[in-house]
Amino acid sequence: MLNLKRISEVYDLKVFTDQGEYFGAVDEAIIQNNKIFGWKIRATKESYLNKSMSGSGIKGVIVPHQLTKAIGDIMIVSKTDVVSPEAETTEVE
């Protein structure tokens, strides 16, 4: 059965990789043409994102919605695509 969520319910949701690592928290949804384009994920204190980007001044990344595997009590994203050297990361201001 398909479960629907309001975008407002997704803000501050914890984000984990498909390998079980805490990645960060949802900061914003990026809407384009009435569809979700991606998610701004902010680096939190104990997150993998914070540890891997420490010292660079980057506060978060934009994860395309296609890399989102599941949204429920937490959000699960594909680590291999998000964290790979080829993946383009964008600074969140």
PDB file as gemmi writes it, atoms N, CA and C in Angstrom:
CRYST1    1.000    1.000    1.000  90.00  90.00  90.00 P 1                      
ATOM      1  N   MET A   1       0.840  -1.180   0.000  1.00  0.00           N  
ATOM      2  CA  MET A   1       0.000   0.000   0.000  1.00  0.00           C  
ATOM      3  C   MET A   1       0.884   1.242   0.000  1.00  0.00           C  
ATOM      4  N   LEU A   2       0.504   2.228  -0.756  1.00  0.00           N  
ATOM      5  CA  LEU A   2       1.261   3.465  -0.868  1.00  0.00           C  
ATOM      6  C   LEU A   2       0.922   4.385   0.292  1.00  0.00           C  
ATOM      7  N   ASN A   3       1.936   4.795   1.032  1.00  0.00           N  
ATOM      8  CA  ASN A   3       1.743   5.748   2.121  1.00  0.00           C  
ATOM      9  C   ASN A   3       2.221   7.112   1.658  1.00  0.00           C  
ATOM     10  N   LEU A   4       1.416   8.125   1.917  1.00  0.00           N  
ATOM     11  CA  LEU A   4       1.769   9.484   1.526  1.00  0.00           C  
ATOM     12  C   LEU A   4       2.182  10.288   2.742  1.00  0.00           C  
ATOM     13  N   LYS A   5       3.118  11.211   2.552  1.00  0.00           N  
ATOM     14  CA  LYS A   5       3.559  12.118   3.609  1.00  0.00           C  
ATOM     15  C   LYS A   5       3.487  13.533   3.078  1.00  0.00           C  
ATOM     16  N   ARG A   6       3.205  14.445   3.962  1.00  0.00           N  
ATOM     17  CA  ARG A   6       3.295  15.859   3.615  1.00  0.00           C  
ATOM     18  C   ARG A   6       4.766  16.253   3.689  1.00  0.00           C  
ATOM     19  N   ILE A   7       5.160  17.190   2.845  1.00  0.00           N  
ATOM     20  CA  ILE A   7       6.556  17.630   2.860  1.00  0.00           C  
ATOM     21  C   ILE A   7       6.914  18.200   4.225  1.00  0.00           C  
ATOM     22  N   SER A   8       5.973  18.866   4.876  1.00  0.00           N  
ATOM     23  CA  SER A   8       6.250  19.449   6.195  1.00  0.00           C  
ATOM     24  C   SER A   8       6.583  18.380   7.233  1.00  0.00           C  
ATOM     25  N   GLU A   9       6.154  17.139   7.015  1.00  0.00           N  
ATOM     26  CA  GLU A   9       6.468  16.042   7.939  1.00  0.00           C  
ATOM     27  C   GLU A   9       7.892  15.516   7.740  1.00  0.00           C  
ATOM     28  N   VAL A  10       8.520  15.889   6.643  1.00  0.00           N  
ATOM     29  CA  VAL A  10       9.845  15.362   6.311  1.00  0.00           C  
ATOM     30  C   VAL A  10      10.965  16.256   6.843  1.00  0.00           C  
ATOM     31  N   TYR A  11      10.668  17.533   7.118  1.00  0.00           N  
ATOM     32  CA  TYR A  11      11.695  18.433   7.642  1.00  0.00           C  
ATOM     33  C   TYR A  11      12.245  17.903   8.961  1.00  0.00           C  
ATOM     34  N   ASP A  12      13.546  18.027   9.144  1.00  0.00           N  
ATOM     35  CA  ASP A  12      14.287  17.562  10.319  1.00  0.00           C  
ATOM     36  C   ASP A  12      14.304  16.041  10.460  1.00  0.00           C  
ATOM     37  N   LEU A  13      13.871  15.319   9.436  1.00  0.00           N  
ATOM     38  CA  LEU A  13      13.920  13.867   9.458  1.00  0.00           C  
ATOM     39  C   LEU A  13      15.380  13.425   9.383  1.00  0.00           C  
ATOM     40  N   LYS A  14      15.737  12.412  10.148  1.00  0.00           N  
ATOM     41  CA  LYS A  14      17.103  11.889  10.092  1.00  0.00           C  
ATOM     42  C   LYS A  14      17.296  11.129   8.786  1.00  0.00           C  
ATOM     43  N   VAL A  15      18.477  11.307   8.197  1.00  0.00           N  
ATOM     44  CA  VAL A  15      18.806  10.663   6.924  1.00  0.00           C  
ATOM     45  C   VAL A  15      19.924   9.657   7.167  1.00  0.00           C  
ATOM     46  N   PHE A  16      19.707   8.433   6.696  1.00  0.00           N  
ATOM     47  CA  PHE A  16      20.696   7.373   6.809  1.00  0.00           C  
ATOM     48  C   PHE A  16      21.040   6.868   5.417  1.00  0.00           C  
ATOM     49  N   THR A  17      22.243   6.315   5.275  1.00  0.00           N  
ATOM     50  CA  THR A  17      22.616   5.690   4.008  1.00  0.00           C  
ATOM     51  C   THR A  17      22.040   4.283   3.991  1.00  0.00           C  
ATOM     52  N   ASP A  18      22.027   3.677   2.822  1.00  0.00           N  
ATOM     53  CA  ASP A  18      21.532   2.307   2.718  1.00  0.00           C  
ATOM     54  C   ASP A  18      22.474   1.310   3.390  1.00  0.00           C  
ATOM     55  N   GLN A  19      23.639   1.790   3.832  1.00  0.00           N  
ATOM     56  CA  GLN A  19      24.575   0.941   4.573  1.00  0.00           C  
ATOM     57  C   GLN A  19      24.478   1.169   6.078  1.00  0.00           C  
ATOM     58  N   GLY A  20      23.519   1.994   6.507  1.00  0.00           N  
ATOM     59  CA  GLY A  20      23.242   2.172   7.926  1.00  0.00           C  
ATOM     60  C   GLY A  20      23.951   3.319   8.614  1.00  0.00           C  
ATOM     61  N   GLU A  21      24.692   4.142   7.888  1.00  0.00           N  
ATOM     62  CA  GLU A  21      25.394   5.266   8.506  1.00  0.00           C  
ATOM     63  C   GLU A  21      24.486   6.486   8.588  1.00  0.00           C  
ATOM     64  N   TYR A  22      24.552   7.200   9.716  1.00  0.00           N  
ATOM     65  CA  TYR A  22      23.784   8.431   9.873  1.00  0.00           C  
ATOM     66  C   TYR A  22      24.405   9.483   8.974  1.00  0.00           C  
ATOM     67  N   PHE A  23      23.630  10.032   8.040  1.00  0.00           N  
ATOM     68  CA  PHE A  23      24.139  10.933   7.006  1.00  0.00           C  
ATOM     69  C   PHE A  23      23.915  12.400   7.332  1.00  0.00           C  
ATOM     70  N   GLY A  24      22.798  12.745   7.968  1.00  0.00           N  
ATOM     71  CA  GLY A  24      22.472  14.133   8.286  1.00  0.00           C  
ATOM     72  C   GLY A  24      20.988  14.275   8.550  1.00  0.00           C  
ATOM     73  N   ALA A  25      20.455  15.481   8.370  1.00  0.00           N  
ATOM     74  CA  ALA A  25      19.031  15.738   8.596  1.00  0.00           C  
ATOM     75  C   ALA A  25      18.474  16.561   7.439  1.00  0.00           C  
ATOM     76  N   VAL A  26      17.214  16.322   7.105  1.00  0.00           N  
ATOM     77  CA  VAL A  26      16.560  17.049   6.018  1.00  0.00           C  
ATOM     78  C   VAL A  26      16.374  18.501   6.428  1.00  0.00           C  
ATOM     79  N   ASP A  27      16.844  19.406   5.587  1.00  0.00           N  
ATOM     80  CA  ASP A  27      16.711  20.834   5.849  1.00  0.00           C  
ATOM     81  C   ASP A  27      15.593  21.438   5.005  1.00  0.00           C  
ATOM     82  N   GLU A  28      15.548  21.075   3.721  1.00  0.00           N  
ATOM     83  CA  GLU A  28      14.548  21.625   2.805  1.00  0.00           C  
ATOM     84  C   GLU A  28      14.252  20.637   1.693  1.00  0.00           C  
ATOM     85  N   ALA A  29      13.085  20.807   1.089  1.00  0.00           N  
ATOM     86  CA  ALA A  29      12.743  20.086  -0.136  1.00  0.00           C  
ATOM     87  C   ALA A  29      12.901  21.066  -1.294  1.00  0.00           C  
ATOM     88  N   ILE A  30      13.440  20.600  -2.393  1.00  0.00           N  
ATOM     89  CA  ILE A  30      13.601  21.437  -3.578  1.00  0.00           C  
ATOM     90  C   ILE A  30      12.524  21.009  -4.573  1.00  0.00           C  
ATOM     91  N   ILE A  31      11.603  21.931  -4.860  1.00  0.00           N  
ATOM     92  CA  ILE A  31      10.476  21.654  -5.747  1.00  0.00           C  
ATOM     93  C   ILE A  31      10.744  22.296  -7.104  1.00  0.00           C  
ATOM     94  N   GLN A  32      10.522  21.523  -8.162  1.00  0.00           N  
ATOM     95  CA  GLN A  32      10.696  22.039  -9.517  1.00  0.00           C  
ATOM     96  C   GLN A  32       9.563  21.471 -10.372  1.00  0.00           C  
ATOM     97  N   ASN A  33       8.789  22.341 -11.000  1.00  0.00           N  
ATOM     98  CA  ASN A  33       7.649  21.925 -11.828  1.00  0.00           C  
ATOM     99  C   ASN A  33       6.663  21.047 -11.051  1.00  0.00           C  
ATOM    100  N   ASN A  34       6.364  21.440  -9.826  1.00  0.00           N  
ATOM    101  CA  ASN A  34       5.424  20.734  -8.944  1.00  0.00           C  
ATOM    102  C   ASN A  34       5.860  19.313  -8.596  1.00  0.00           C  
ATOM    103  N   LYS A  35       7.138  19.019  -8.705  1.00  0.00           N  
ATOM    104  CA  LYS A  35       7.678  17.715  -8.322  1.00  0.00           C  
ATOM    105  C   LYS A  35       8.891  17.936  -7.436  1.00  0.00           C  
ATOM    106  N   ILE A  36       9.166  16.961  -6.589  1.00  0.00           N  
ATOM    107  CA  ILE A  36      10.352  17.054  -5.740  1.00  0.00           C  
ATOM    108  C   ILE A  36      11.574  16.763  -6.602  1.00  0.00           C  
ATOM    109  N   PHE A  37      12.470  17.739  -6.676  1.00  0.00           N  
ATOM    110  CA  PHE A  37      13.708  17.593  -7.437  1.00  0.00           C  
ATOM    111  C   PHE A  37      14.803  16.990  -6.568  1.00  0.00           C  
ATOM    112  N   GLY A  38      14.879  17.433  -5.314  1.00  0.00           N  
ATOM    113  CA  GLY A  38      15.924  16.959  -4.424  1.00  0.00           C  
ATOM    114  C   GLY A  38      15.688  17.416  -3.004  1.00  0.00           C  
ATOM    115  N   TRP A  39      16.635  17.085  -2.144  1.00  0.00           N  
ATOM    116  CA  TRP A  39      16.550  17.392  -0.716  1.00  0.00           C  
ATOM    117  C   TRP A  39      17.839  18.059  -0.263  1.00  0.00           C  
ATOM    118  N   LYS A  40      17.715  19.159   0.472  1.00  0.00           N  
ATOM    119  CA  LYS A  40      18.889  19.768   1.104  1.00  0.00           C  
ATOM    120  C   LYS A  40      19.097  19.035   2.425  1.00  0.00           C  
ATOM    121  N   ILE A  41      20.241  18.398   2.542  1.00  0.00           N  
ATOM    122  CA  ILE A  41      20.584  17.653   3.753  1.00  0.00           C  
ATOM    123  C   ILE A  41      21.666  18.433   4.475  1.00  0.00           C  
ATOM    124  N   ARG A  42      21.430  18.770   5.734  1.00  0.00           N  
ATOM    125  CA  ARG A  42      22.428  19.515   6.505  1.00  0.00           C  
ATOM    126  C   ARG A  42      23.267  18.537   7.325  1.00  0.00           C  
ATOM    127  N   ALA A  43      24.517  18.900   7.462  1.00  0.00           N  
ATOM    128  CA  ALA A  43      25.444  18.110   8.268  1.00  0.00           C  
ATOM    129  C   ALA A  43      25.172  18.409   9.736  1.00  0.00           C  
ATOM    130  N   THR A  44      24.891  17.388  10.512  1.00  0.00           N  
ATOM    131  CA  THR A  44      24.682  17.549  11.948  1.00  0.00           C  
ATOM    132  C   THR A  44      25.912  17.042  12.683  1.00  0.00           C  
ATOM    133  N   LYS A  45      25.947  17.262  13.965  1.00  0.00           N  
ATOM    134  CA  LYS A  45      27.145  17.032  14.773  1.00  0.00           C  
ATOM    135  C   LYS A  45      27.767  15.642  14.600  1.00  0.00           C  
ATOM    136  N   GLU A  46      26.982  14.605  14.670  1.00  0.00           N  
ATOM    137  CA  GLU A  46      27.523  13.240  14.621  1.00  0.00           C  
ATOM    138  C   GLU A  46      27.354  12.564  13.260  1.00  0.00           C  
ATOM    139  N   SER A  47      27.023  13.321  12.237  1.00  0.00           N  
ATOM    140  CA  SER A  47      26.713  12.714  10.942  1.00  0.00           C  
ATOM    141  C   SER A  47      27.965  12.372  10.136  1.00  0.00           C  
ATOM    142  N   TYR A  48      27.806  11.415   9.248  1.00  0.00           N  
ATOM    143  CA  TYR A  48      28.862  11.033   8.321  1.00  0.00           C  
ATOM    144  C   TYR A  48      29.225  12.222   7.429  1.00  0.00           C  
ATOM    145  N   LEU A  49      28.224  12.977   7.061  1.00  0.00           N  
ATOM    146  CA  LEU A  49      28.431  14.155   6.215  1.00  0.00           C  
ATOM    147  C   LEU A  49      29.333  15.171   6.907  1.00  0.00           C  
ATOM    148  N   ASN A  50      29.111  15.411   8.180  1.00  0.00           N  
ATOM    149  CA  ASN A  50      29.929  16.349   8.950  1.00  0.00           C  
ATOM    150  C   ASN A  50      31.372  15.851   9.059  1.00  0.00           C  
ATOM    151  N   LYS A  51      31.532  14.564   9.297  1.00  0.00           N  
ATOM    152  CA  LYS A  51      32.876  13.991   9.437  1.00  0.00           C  
ATOM    153  C   LYS A  51      33.639  14.024   8.115  1.00  0.00           C  
ATOM    154  N   SER A  52      32.956  13.747   7.017  1.00  0.00           N  
ATOM    155  CA  SER A  52      33.646  13.701   5.726  1.00  0.00           C  
ATOM    156  C   SER A  52      33.905  15.089   5.146  1.00  0.00           C  
ATOM    157  N   MET A  53      33.149  16.097   5.571  1.00  0.00           N  
ATOM    158  CA  MET A  53      33.311  17.451   5.044  1.00  0.00           C  
ATOM    159  C   MET A  53      33.931  18.399   6.061  1.00  0.00           C  
ATOM    160  N   SER A  54      34.444  17.885   7.167  1.00  0.00           N  
ATOM    161  CA  SER A  54      34.972  18.756   8.222  1.00  0.00           C  
ATOM    162  C   SER A  54      36.121  19.607   7.697  1.00  0.00           C  
ATOM    163  N   GLY A  55      36.129  20.857   8.119  1.00  0.00           N  
ATOM    164  CA  GLY A  55      37.173  21.778   7.706  1.00  0.00           C  
ATOM    165  C   GLY A  55      36.927  22.459   6.374  1.00  0.00           C  
ATOM    166  N   SER A  56      35.925  22.011   5.629  1.00  0.00           N  
ATOM    167  CA  SER A  56      35.671  22.613   4.315  1.00  0.00           C  
ATOM    168  C   SER A  56      34.665  23.752   4.376  1.00  0.00           C  
ATOM    169  N   GLY A  57      33.980  23.907   5.503  1.00  0.00           N  
ATOM    170  CA  GLY A  57      32.997  24.975   5.636  1.00  0.00           C  
ATOM    171  C   GLY A  57      31.660  24.664   4.996  1.00  0.00           C  
ATOM    172  N   ILE A  58      31.518  23.482   4.419  1.00  0.00           N  
ATOM    173  CA  ILE A  58      30.259  23.090   3.790  1.00  0.00           C  
ATOM    174  C   ILE A  58      29.274  22.675   4.876  1.00  0.00           C  
ATOM    175  N   LYS A  59      28.067  23.211   4.793  1.00  0.00           N  
ATOM    176  CA  LYS A  59      27.049  22.945   5.808  1.00  0.00           C  
ATOM    177  C   LYS A  59      26.122  21.806   5.425  1.00  0.00           C  
ATOM    178  N   GLY A  60      26.165  21.384   4.181  1.00  0.00           N  
ATOM    179  CA  GLY A  60      25.284  20.313   3.736  1.00  0.00           C  
ATOM    180  C   GLY A  60      25.434  20.052   2.255  1.00  0.00           C  
ATOM    181  N   VAL A  61      24.581  19.168   1.741  1.00  0.00           N  
ATOM    182  CA  VAL A  61      24.600  18.816   0.322  1.00  0.00           C  
ATOM    183  C   VAL A  61      23.169  18.734  -0.195  1.00  0.00           C  
ATOM    184  N   ILE A  62      23.045  18.749  -1.503  1.00  0.00           N  
ATOM    185  CA  ILE A  62      21.757  18.526  -2.140  1.00  0.00           C  
ATOM    186  C   ILE A  62      21.772  17.110  -2.702  1.00  0.00           C  
ATOM    187  N   VAL A  63      20.806  16.312  -2.279  1.00  0.00           N  
ATOM    188  CA  VAL A  63      20.686  14.934  -2.737  1.00  0.00           C  
ATOM    189  C   VAL A  63      19.512  14.871  -3.714  1.00  0.00           C  
ATOM    190  N   PRO A  64      19.752  14.474  -4.964  1.00  0.00           N  
ATOM    191  CA  PRO A  64      18.640  14.338  -5.911  1.00  0.00           C  
ATOM    192  C   PRO A  64      17.618  13.319  -5.403  1.00  0.00           C  
ATOM    193  N   HIS A  65      16.353  13.572  -5.679  1.00  0.00           N  
ATOM    194  CA  HIS A  65      15.291  12.693  -5.185  1.00  0.00           C  
ATOM    195  C   HIS A  65      15.439  11.266  -5.721  1.00  0.00           C  
ATOM    196  N   GLN A  66      16.031  11.095  -6.895  1.00  0.00           N  
ATOM    197  CA  GLN A  66      16.220   9.759  -7.462  1.00  0.00           C  
ATOM    198  C   GLN A  66      17.097   8.874  -6.581  1.00  0.00           C  
ATOM    199  N   LEU A  67      17.935   9.483  -5.738  1.00  0.00           N  
ATOM    200  CA  LEU A  67      18.815   8.706  -4.864  1.00  0.00           C  
ATOM    201  C   LEU A  67      18.145   8.353  -3.541  1.00  0.00           C  
ATOM    202  N   THR A  68      16.913   8.815  -3.350  1.00  0.00           N  
ATOM    203  CA  THR A  68      16.167   8.499  -2.138  1.00  0.00           C  
ATOM    204  C   THR A  68      15.545   7.123  -2.306  1.00  0.00           C  
ATOM    205  N   LYS A  69      15.853   6.222  -1.379  1.00  0.00           N  
ATOM    206  CA  LYS A  69      15.315   4.867  -1.461  1.00  0.00           C  
ATOM    207  C   LYS A  69      14.013   4.715  -0.696  1.00  0.00           C  
ATOM    208  N   ALA A  70      13.891   5.402   0.459  1.00  0.00           N  
ATOM    209  CA  ALA A  70      12.679   5.275   1.272  1.00  0.00           C  
ATOM    210  C   ALA A  70      12.533   6.486   2.180  1.00  0.00           C  
ATOM    211  N   ILE A  71      11.272   6.840   2.454  1.00  0.00           N  
ATOM    212  CA  ILE A  71      10.957   7.896   3.413  1.00  0.00           C  
ATOM    213  C   ILE A  71       9.863   7.356   4.318  1.00  0.00           C  
ATOM    214  N   GLY A  72      10.136   7.368   5.610  1.00  0.00           N  
ATOM    215  CA  GLY A  72       9.169   6.916   6.610  1.00  0.00           C  
ATOM    216  C   GLY A  72       9.478   7.634   7.901  1.00  0.00           C  
ATOM    217  N   ASP A  73       9.844   6.881   8.927  1.00  0.00           N  
ATOM    218  CA  ASP A  73      10.298   7.496  10.174  1.00  0.00           C  
ATOM    219  C   ASP A  73      11.683   8.101   9.989  1.00  0.00           C  
ATOM    220  N   ILE A  74      12.424   7.581   9.014  1.00  0.00           N  
ATOM    221  CA  ILE A  74      13.730   8.109   8.612  1.00  0.00           C  
ATOM    222  C   ILE A  74      13.753   8.167   7.087  1.00  0.00           C  
ATOM    223  N   MET A  75      14.769   8.815   6.535  1.00  0.00           N  
ATOM    224  CA  MET A  75      14.969   8.809   5.084  1.00  0.00           C  
ATOM    225  C   MET A  75      16.212   7.971   4.798  1.00  0.00           C  
ATOM    226  N   ILE A  76      16.134   7.140   3.774  1.00  0.00           N  
ATOM    227  CA  ILE A  76      17.275   6.314   3.376  1.00  0.00           C  
ATOM    228  C   ILE A  76      17.700   6.735   1.976  1.00  0.00           C  
ATOM    229  N   VAL A  77      18.999   7.034   1.829  1.00  0.00           N  
ATOM    230  CA  VAL A  77      19.553   7.424   0.531  1.00  0.00           C  
ATOM    231  C   VAL A  77      20.646   6.441   0.136  1.00  0.00           C  
ATOM    232  N   SER A  78      20.928   6.359  -1.140  1.00  0.00           N  
ATOM    233  CA  SER A  78      21.960   5.472  -1.658  1.00  0.00           C  
ATOM    234  C   SER A  78      23.339   6.066  -1.399  1.00  0.00           C  
ATOM    235  N   LYS A  79      24.131   5.385  -0.586  1.00  0.00           N  
ATOM    236  CA  LYS A  79      25.460   5.902  -0.234  1.00  0.00           C  
ATOM    237  C   LYS A  79      26.418   5.854  -1.416  1.00  0.00           C  
ATOM    238  N   THR A  80      26.361   4.814  -2.202  1.00  0.00           N  
ATOM    239  CA  THR A  80      27.323   4.673  -3.293  1.00  0.00           C  
ATOM    240  C   THR A  80      27.206   5.806  -4.299  1.00  0.00           C  
ATOM    241  N   ASP A  81      25.999   6.297  -4.526  1.00  0.00           N  
ATOM    242  CA  ASP A  81      25.816   7.396  -5.477  1.00  0.00           C  
ATOM    243  C   ASP A  81      26.066   8.756  -4.844  1.00  0.00           C  
ATOM    244  N   VAL A  82      25.683   8.924  -3.586  1.00  0.00           N  
ATOM    245  CA  VAL A  82      25.805  10.225  -2.918  1.00  0.00           C  
ATOM    246  C   VAL A  82      27.244  10.533  -2.558  1.00  0.00           C  
ATOM    247  N   VAL A  83      27.996   9.546  -2.105  1.00  0.00           N  
ATOM    248  CA  VAL A  83      29.320   9.787  -1.546  1.00  0.00           C  
ATOM    249  C   VAL A  83      30.446   9.450  -2.516  1.00  0.00           C  
ATOM    250  N   SER A  84      30.121   8.937  -3.684  1.00  0.00           N  
ATOM    251  CA  SER A  84      31.175   8.575  -4.624  1.00  0.00           C  
ATOM    252  C   SER A  84      31.910   9.820  -5.113  1.00  0.00           C  
ATOM    253  N   PRO A  85      33.180   9.686  -5.488  1.00  0.00           N  
ATOM    254  CA  PRO A  85      33.947  10.837  -5.960  1.00  0.00           C  
ATOM    255  C   PRO A  85      33.319  11.493  -7.191  1.00  0.00           C  
ATOM    256  N   GLU A  86      32.594  10.722  -8.007  1.00  0.00           N  
ATOM    257  CA  GLU A  86      31.978  11.275  -9.202  1.00  0.00           C  
ATOM    258  C   GLU A  86      30.727  12.078  -8.883  1.00  0.00           C  
ATOM    259  N   ALA A  87      30.127  11.833  -7.711  1.00  0.00           N  
ATOM    260  CA  ALA A  87      28.886  12.531  -7.362  1.00  0.00           C  
ATOM    261  C   ALA A  87      29.181  14.000  -7.111  1.00  0.00           C  
ATOM    262  N   GLU A  88      28.369  14.848  -7.691  1.00  0.00           N  
ATOM    263  CA  GLU A  88      28.553  16.289  -7.534  1.00  0.00           C  
ATOM    264  C   GLU A  88      27.834  16.745  -6.277  1.00  0.00           C  
ATOM    265  N   THR A  89      28.556  17.412  -5.381  1.00  0.00           N  
ATOM    266  CA  THR A  89      27.940  17.952  -4.177  1.00  0.00           C  
ATOM    267  C   THR A  89      27.862  19.457  -4.307  1.00  0.00           C  
ATOM    268  N   THR A  90      26.811  20.011  -3.771  1.00  0.00           N  
ATOM    269  CA  THR A  90      26.583  21.444  -3.860  1.00  0.00           C  
ATOM    270  C   THR A  90      26.489  22.017  -2.466  1.00  0.00           C  
ATOM    271  N   GLU A  91      27.129  23.147  -2.251  1.00  0.00           N  
ATOM    272  CA  GLU A  91      27.110  23.779  -0.940  1.00  0.00           C  
ATOM    273  C   GLU A  91      25.735  24.360  -0.652  1.00  0.00           C  
ATOM    274  N   VAL A  92      25.255  24.131   0.572  1.00  0.00           N  
ATOM    275  CA  VAL A  92      23.978  24.682   1.012  1.00  0.00           C  
ATOM    276  C   VAL A  92      24.260  25.957   1.766  1.00  0.00           C  
ATOM    277  N   GLU A  93      23.650  27.043   1.353  1.00  0.00           N  
ATOM    278  CA  GLU A  93      23.900  28.332   2.004  1.00  0.00           C  
ATOM    279  C   GLU A  93      22.839  28.620   3.022  1.00  0.00           C  
TER     280      GLU A  93                                                      
END                                                                             
